[in-house]
């Protein structure tokens, strides 16, 4: 059999970046860094950490690294725009709520990581026996902030979070176990962290969208003014000036699209990923508490729609500019056709004048032919003794012969004209 060279790698891609296996109770801390694409520098930092702890180093050009150290598990993943560092403390109960598990690593190593933090999260997974038993105790854990929460995985766990950063910059999430196994807990941790990362990456386009709104609004107003000038065009120069304005507006719009197309395309992709991860939680509502899905519908989706509104307005602007250009082009074509008709009419008049001049010239040419022919005949007939044979003089003979020559010249001209027309 002839196997495709990518057969195994494509299958392996389906099993790439598996979810962790988390034994409860556990604590999880995660950082998401926007990177500049320098994967090797991150691999070097991971290799440095592995050498300190005597663990296996990541492979060359790897896009993920999962390693169990003595006190924690480290998970690193490299994505197109960001990298994630997740530390999991295995099977240890912690009295404090949502501790910083990164403290288990040398602080200098974490501080030396490259990139800007776009998302930071602590997740505390506890059994029901050690979880808060009242709303007041829950509120104390989150410093009195408003909470969202729900039953997830068909009632096998409960989650609570404020979706707000604390003083240390991390968002805290409490997961109360009601029957999760280690695999389900691992999938839950991965879903929650991906929701947080993709949500932040989606909202990354919101400031850009707000900055672009005045420029898009200005372009829309300019296009309205340009359309209003269509009915005020008089000369071809006016039409060419308006076309130049349209070209300038189209150029400005294309620059906006080219500069920000990737960001808004990525935003739509991240939004779809966020929604799919939320659906995976299979949330069930608790009384008087908003679910994560409801929070996203109320807070997250309007921000996403703001970004998409800019995209749609740019698309509508592009269509309107195209339609206006077509109308102006059609008007230019009509103007050119009118000018061509006027030019053809003037050419017809010139042809008629030329025909009349030609006919006049033909009449003069008949006279000229008769004149020169009679001069030649006079030279030929002068030595002849015409008076000896005819009772007329030389002058009379020439006078009588002149009409014959004139008529002959006319016949020759008419014959030539007839041949030219045919």
C-alpha positions as CSV (number, residue, x, y, z in Angstrom):
1,X,0.0,0.0,0.0
2,X,1.1,3.6,-0.8
3,X,0.6,5.5,2.5
4,X,0.3,9.2,2.5
5,X,3.2,10.8,4.3
6,X,0.9,12.9,6.4
7,X,-1.4,9.9,7.4
8,X,0.0,9.5,11.0
9,X,0.7,13.1,11.7
10,X,-2.9,14.0,10.8
11,X,-4.3,11.4,13.2
12,X,-1.9,12.5,15.9
13,X,-3.2,16.0,15.5
14,X,-6.5,14.8,16.8
15,X,-4.8,13.6,20.0
16,X,-2.6,16.7,20.4
17,X,-3.0,18.8,23.6
18,X,-5.0,16.4,25.7
19,X,-6.9,17.6,28.8
20,X,-5.1,17.0,32.2
21,X,-6.0,14.4,34.7
22,X,-6.8,16.2,38.0
23,X,-7.3,14.4,41.3
24,X,-9.5,16.4,43.7
25,X,-9.0,18.4,45.8
26,X,-6.7,20.5,43.6
27,X,-5.6,24.1,42.9
28,X,-4.9,25.5,39.5
29,X,-3.2,28.7,38.4
30,X,-2.9,29.8,34.7
31,X,-1.3,32.7,32.8
32,X,-2.0,33.5,29.2
33,X,0.8,35.5,27.5
34,X,0.5,37.4,24.2
35,X,3.7,36.5,22.4
36,X,5.6,37.7,19.3
37,X,6.0,34.3,17.7
38,X,9.4,33.5,19.3
39,X,8.7,29.9,20.3
40,X,12.4,29.0,20.8
41,X,12.8,31.6,23.6
42,X,9.9,29.9,25.5
43,X,11.3,26.5,24.9
44,X,14.6,27.7,26.3
45,X,12.9,28.9,29.5
46,X,11.1,25.6,29.9
47,X,14.4,23.7,29.3
48,X,16.0,25.8,32.0
49,X,13.1,24.9,34.5
50,X,13.4,21.2,33.6
51,X,17.1,21.2,34.3
52,X,16.6,22.8,37.7
53,X,14.1,20.1,38.7
54,X,15.9,17.3,36.9
55,X,13.0,16.6,34.6
56,X,12.8,15.9,30.8
57,X,13.2,19.0,28.6
58,X,10.7,19.8,25.9
59,X,11.4,18.6,22.4
60,X,12.7,20.9,19.7
61,X,10.0,22.9,17.9
62,X,7.3,21.5,20.3
63,X,4.0,23.4,20.6
64,X,3.1,21.9,23.9
65,X,4.9,20.6,27.0
66,X,3.4,18.6,29.8
67,X,5.5,17.6,32.8
68,X,5.0,16.4,36.3
69,X,7.4,17.9,38.9
70,X,7.7,17.0,42.5
71,X,5.0,19.3,43.9
72,X,3.1,20.3,40.8
73,X,2.2,19.6,37.2
74,X,3.2,22.1,34.5
75,X,1.3,22.5,31.2
76,X,2.6,24.8,28.4
77,X,0.9,25.3,25.1
78,X,1.9,27.5,22.2
79,X,-0.9,29.0,20.0
80,X,-0.9,31.4,17.1
81,X,-1.1,34.5,19.2
82,X,-0.7,33.4,22.8
83,X,0.9,30.9,25.0
84,X,-0.6,29.4,28.2
85,X,1.2,28.3,31.3
86,X,-0.8,26.2,33.7
87,X,0.3,24.9,37.1
88,X,-1.7,22.2,38.9
89,X,-1.1,21.3,42.6
90,X,-2.1,17.6,42.8
91,X,-4.2,16.2,45.6
92,X,-3.5,18.6,48.4
93,X,-6.2,20.4,50.4
94,X,-5.5,24.1,50.9
95,X,-7.1,26.2,53.6
96,X,-6.7,29.5,51.8
97,X,-9.0,30.1,48.8
98,X,-7.4,30.0,45.3
99,X,-3.7,30.1,46.3
100,X,-1.2,31.2,43.7
101,X,0.2,27.8,42.6
102,X,2.9,29.6,40.6
103,X,4.6,30.3,44.0
104,X,5.7,26.6,43.9
105,X,8.1,27.7,41.0
106,X,11.0,30.0,41.6
107,X,9.5,33.5,41.4
108,X,12.3,34.7,39.2
109,X,11.4,32.2,36.6
110,X,7.8,33.2,36.3
111,X,8.7,36.9,36.3
112,X,11.2,36.4,33.4
113,X,8.6,34.9,31.0
114,X,8.3,37.0,27.9
115,X,5.1,38.6,26.6
116,X,2.1,40.5,28.1
117,X,-0.4,38.7,30.3
118,X,-3.9,38.8,28.7
119,X,-5.6,36.4,31.1
120,X,-4.8,35.1,34.6
121,X,-7.0,32.6,36.5
122,X,-7.0,30.7,39.8
123,X,-9.3,27.6,40.0
124,X,-9.9,26.0,43.4
125,X,-11.5,22.5,43.1
126,X,-12.9,21.3,46.4
127,X,-15.1,18.4,47.6
128,X,-18.6,19.4,48.8
129,X,-17.5,18.7,52.4
130,X,-15.0,21.6,52.4
131,X,-17.0,24.0,50.3
132,X,-18.8,27.1,51.7
133,X,-22.3,26.2,52.9
134,X,-24.0,29.6,52.6
135,X,-24.3,32.5,50.3
136,X,-22.6,34.8,52.9
137,X,-19.5,32.6,53.1
138,X,-19.3,32.4,49.3
139,X,-19.5,36.2,49.1
140,X,-16.7,36.5,51.6
141,X,-14.5,34.3,49.5
142,X,-15.0,36.7,46.5
143,X,-14.7,39.9,48.6
144,X,-18.4,40.7,48.3
145,X,-18.4,40.8,44.5
146,X,-21.4,39.7,42.5
147,X,-21.3,36.1,41.6
148,X,-22.3,33.9,38.7
149,X,-22.6,30.2,39.0
150,X,-24.4,27.1,38.0
151,X,-24.6,23.3,38.2
152,X,-22.5,21.8,35.4
153,X,-22.0,18.4,33.9
154,X,-25.6,17.3,34.7
155,X,-25.2,18.3,38.3
156,X,-21.9,16.6,39.0
157,X,-20.3,19.9,40.1
158,X,-21.0,23.5,40.8
159,X,-19.0,26.5,39.8
160,X,-18.8,30.0,41.3
161,X,-16.9,33.0,40.0
162,X,-17.1,36.8,39.9
163,X,-15.4,37.1,36.5
164,X,-13.5,40.0,38.0
165,X,-9.8,40.4,38.7
166,X,-8.7,40.5,42.3
167,X,-5.8,42.6,43.6
168,X,-3.2,40.1,42.3
169,X,-4.7,40.4,38.8
170,X,-6.2,36.9,38.8
171,X,-9.8,35.9,38.3
172,X,-10.9,33.3,40.9
173,X,-13.2,30.4,40.3
174,X,-14.5,27.9,42.8
175,X,-15.5,24.4,41.7
176,X,-17.4,22.2,44.1
177,X,-17.2,18.5,43.4
178,X,-20.5,16.5,43.5
179,X,-19.2,13.3,41.9
180,X,-16.5,14.3,39.3
181,X,-13.8,11.8,38.5
182,X,-10.3,12.9,37.7
183,X,-10.9,12.8,33.9
184,X,-14.0,14.9,34.2
185,X,-12.2,17.3,36.5
186,X,-9.4,17.6,34.0
187,X,-11.9,18.4,31.1
188,X,-13.6,20.9,33.3
189,X,-10.3,22.7,34.2
190,X,-9.4,22.8,30.5
191,X,-12.8,24.2,29.5
192,X,-12.8,26.9,32.1
193,X,-9.3,28.0,31.2
194,X,-10.1,28.0,27.5
195,X,-13.2,30.0,28.1
196,X,-11.1,32.6,30.0
197,X,-8.4,32.7,27.3
198,X,-10.7,32.8,24.3
199,X,-12.9,35.4,26.0
200,X,-10.0,37.7,26.5
201,X,-8.7,37.2,23.0
202,X,-12.2,38.0,21.6
203,X,-12.4,41.2,23.6
204,X,-8.9,42.2,22.4
205,X,-10.6,43.7,19.3
206,X,-13.0,45.9,21.3
207,X,-10.7,48.9,21.8
208,X,-9.8,48.7,18.1
209,X,-13.4,48.7,17.2
210,X,-14.1,51.8,19.4
211,X,-11.2,53.6,17.8
212,X,-12.4,52.8,14.3
213,X,-16.0,53.9,14.8
214,X,-15.4,57.7,14.3
215,X,-13.3,57.0,11.2
216,X,-16.0,54.7,9.8
217,X,-18.7,57.2,10.6
218,X,-16.7,59.9,8.9
219,X,-16.4,57.8,5.8
220,X,-20.1,57.1,5.8
221,X,-20.8,60.8,6.0
222,X,-18.4,61.6,3.1
223,X,-20.1,58.9,1.0
224,X,-23.5,60.5,1.7
225,X,-22.1,63.8,0.5
226,X,-20.6,62.2,-2.6
227,X,-23.9,60.6,-3.5
228,X,-25.6,63.9,-3.1
229,X,-23.2,65.4,-5.8
230,X,-24.3,62.9,-8.4
231,X,-27.3,64.9,-9.4
232,X,-25.3,68.2,-9.4
233,X,-22.8,67.1,-12.1
234,X,-22.7,69.4,-15.2
235,X,-19.4,68.9,-17.0
236,X,-17.1,66.0,-17.6
237,X,-14.6,67.7,-15.3
238,X,-17.2,67.5,-12.4
239,X,-17.6,63.8,-13.0
240,X,-13.9,63.2,-13.0
241,X,-13.5,65.2,-9.8
242,X,-16.2,63.1,-8.1
243,X,-14.6,59.9,-9.3
244,X,-11.3,61.0,-7.7
245,X,-13.2,61.6,-4.4
246,X,-14.7,58.1,-4.6
247,X,-11.2,56.6,-5.3
248,X,-9.8,58.4,-2.2
249,X,-12.7,57.1,-0.1
250,X,-12.2,53.5,-1.4
251,X,-8.5,53.7,-0.8
252,X,-9.0,54.8,2.8
253,X,-11.6,52.0,3.4
254,X,-9.3,49.4,1.9
255,X,-6.5,50.5,4.2
256,X,-8.8,50.1,7.2
257,X,-9.8,46.6,6.1
258,X,-6.2,45.6,5.4
259,X,-4.9,47.0,8.8
260,X,-7.5,45.3,10.9
261,X,-9.0,42.4,8.9
262,X,-6.9,39.8,10.8
263,X,-7.8,41.1,14.2
264,X,-11.6,41.0,13.5
265,X,-11.4,37.6,11.7
266,X,-9.6,36.2,14.7
267,X,-12.2,37.7,17.0
268,X,-15.0,35.8,15.3
269,X,-13.0,32.6,15.6
270,X,-12.3,33.1,19.3
271,X,-16.0,34.0,19.9
272,X,-17.1,30.7,18.3
273,X,-14.6,28.8,20.4
274,X,-15.8,30.5,23.6
275,X,-19.4,29.6,22.8
276,X,-18.6,26.0,22.1
277,X,-16.7,25.6,25.4
278,X,-19.6,27.2,27.3
279,X,-22.0,24.7,25.7
280,X,-19.7,21.8,26.8
281,X,-20.3,22.7,30.5
282,X,-24.0,21.7,30.2
283,X,-25.0,24.3,32.7
284,X,-28.1,24.1,34.9
285,X,-29.4,27.2,36.5
286,X,-29.5,27.8,40.3
287,X,-32.2,30.0,41.8
288,X,-31.4,33.7,41.7
289,X,-28.0,33.2,40.3
290,X,-26.9,33.9,36.7
291,X,-25.2,31.2,34.8
292,X,-22.0,31.7,32.9
293,X,-24.0,31.5,29.7
294,X,-26.4,34.2,30.9
295,X,-23.4,36.4,32.0
296,X,-21.9,36.0,28.5
297,X,-25.2,36.8,26.8
298,X,-25.6,40.0,28.9
299,X,-21.9,41.2,29.0
300,X,-19.8,39.3,26.5
301,X,-22.0,39.1,23.4
302,X,-22.8,42.9,23.2
303,X,-19.0,43.6,23.2
304,X,-18.5,41.0,20.4
305,X,-21.5,42.5,18.5
306,X,-19.8,45.9,18.8
307,X,-16.7,44.5,17.1
308,X,-18.8,42.8,14.4
309,X,-20.8,46.0,13.8
310,X,-17.7,47.8,12.7
311,X,-16.9,44.9,10.3
312,X,-20.4,45.0,8.9
313,X,-20.3,48.8,8.5
314,X,-17.1,48.5,6.6
315,X,-18.6,45.8,4.4
316,X,-21.6,48.0,3.7
317,X,-19.4,50.9,3.0
318,X,-17.5,48.9,0.5
319,X,-20.7,47.8,-1.3
320,X,-22.1,51.4,-1.3
321,X,-18.8,52.7,-2.7
322,X,-19.0,50.1,-5.4
323,X,-22.6,51.0,-6.3
324,X,-21.8,54.7,-6.4
325,X,-18.8,54.0,-8.6
326,X,-21.0,52.0,-10.9
327,X,-23.5,54.8,-11.1
328,X,-20.8,57.4,-11.8
329,X,-19.2,55.1,-14.3
330,X,-22.5,54.7,-16.1
331,X,-23.0,58.5,-16.1
332,X,-19.5,58.9,-17.5
333,X,-20.4,56.4,-20.3
334,X,-23.6,58.3,-21.1
335,X,-21.6,61.6,-21.2
336,X,-19.0,60.0,-23.5
337,X,-21.7,58.6,-25.8
338,X,-23.4,62.0,-26.0
339,X,-20.1,63.6,-26.9
340,X,-19.5,60.9,-29.5
341,X,-22.9,61.5,-31.0
342,X,-22.2,65.2,-31.2
343,X,-18.8,64.5,-32.7
344,X,-20.4,62.2,-35.3
345,X,-23.0,64.9,-36.1
346,X,-20.3,67.5,-36.6
347,X,-18.4,65.0,-38.8
348,X,-21.6,64.5,-40.9
349,X,-21.8,68.3,-41.4
350,X,-18.1,68.4,-42.4
351,X,-18.6,65.6,-44.8
352,X,-21.5,67.4,-46.4
353,X,-19.4,70.6,-46.7
354,X,-16.5,68.6,-48.1
355,X,-18.9,67.0,-50.7
356,X,-20.1,70.4,-51.8
357,X,-16.6,71.6,-52.1
358,X,-15.7,68.5,-54.0
359,X,-18.6,69.1,-56.4
360,X,-17.5,72.7,-56.8
361,X,-14.0,71.6,-57.5
362,X,-15.2,69.1,-60.0
363,X,-17.1,71.9,-61.9
364,X,-13.9,74.0,-61.9
365,X,-11.9,71.0,-63.1
366,X,-14.3,70.5,-66.1
367,X,-13.7,74.2,-67.1
368,X,-9.9,73.7,-66.5
369,X,-9.9,70.5,-68.6
370,X,-11.8,72.3,-71.4
371,X,-9.5,75.3,-71.3
372,X,-6.3,73.3,-71.6
373,X,-7.8,70.9,-74.1
374,X,-8.8,73.8,-76.4
375,X,-5.3,75.2,-76.1
376,X,-3.8,72.0,-77.3
377,X,-6.4,71.7,-80.1
378,X,-5.6,75.2,-81.2
379,X,-1.9,74.4,-81.4
380,X,-2.7,71.3,-83.4
381,X,-5.2,73.0,-85.7
382,X,-3.3,76.2,-86.4
383,X,-1.0,74.9,-89.2
384,X,-3.9,73.0,-90.8
385,X,-5.6,74.7,-94.0
386,X,-9.0,74.5,-92.6
387,X,-10.3,77.4,-94.8
388,X,-9.4,75.4,-97.9
389,X,-11.8,72.6,-97.0
390,X,-14.4,74.3,-94.8
391,X,-16.1,77.7,-95.3
392,X,-15.1,78.8,-91.8
393,X,-12.1,80.4,-90.1
394,X,-9.8,78.9,-87.5
395,X,-11.5,80.9,-84.8
396,X,-15.0,79.7,-85.8
397,X,-13.8,76.1,-85.9
398,X,-12.4,76.3,-82.4
399,X,-15.6,78.0,-81.2
400,X,-17.7,75.2,-82.6
401,X,-15.5,72.5,-81.2
402,X,-15.4,74.0,-77.6
403,X,-18.9,72.7,-76.5
404,X,-18.0,69.3,-77.7
405,X,-14.8,69.3,-75.6
406,X,-16.7,70.7,-72.6
407,X,-19.4,68.0,-72.8
408,X,-16.7,65.3,-73.2
409,X,-15.0,66.6,-70.0
410,X,-18.3,66.4,-68.2
411,X,-18.8,62.8,-69.3
412,X,-15.3,61.8,-68.2
413,X,-15.8,63.4,-64.7
414,X,-19.2,61.7,-64.3
415,X,-17.8,58.3,-65.4
416,X,-14.9,58.6,-62.8
417,X,-17.4,59.6,-60.0
418,X,-19.6,56.6,-61.0
419,X,-16.7,54.2,-60.7
420,X,-15.6,55.6,-57.3
421,X,-19.2,55.2,-55.9
422,X,-19.5,51.7,-57.2
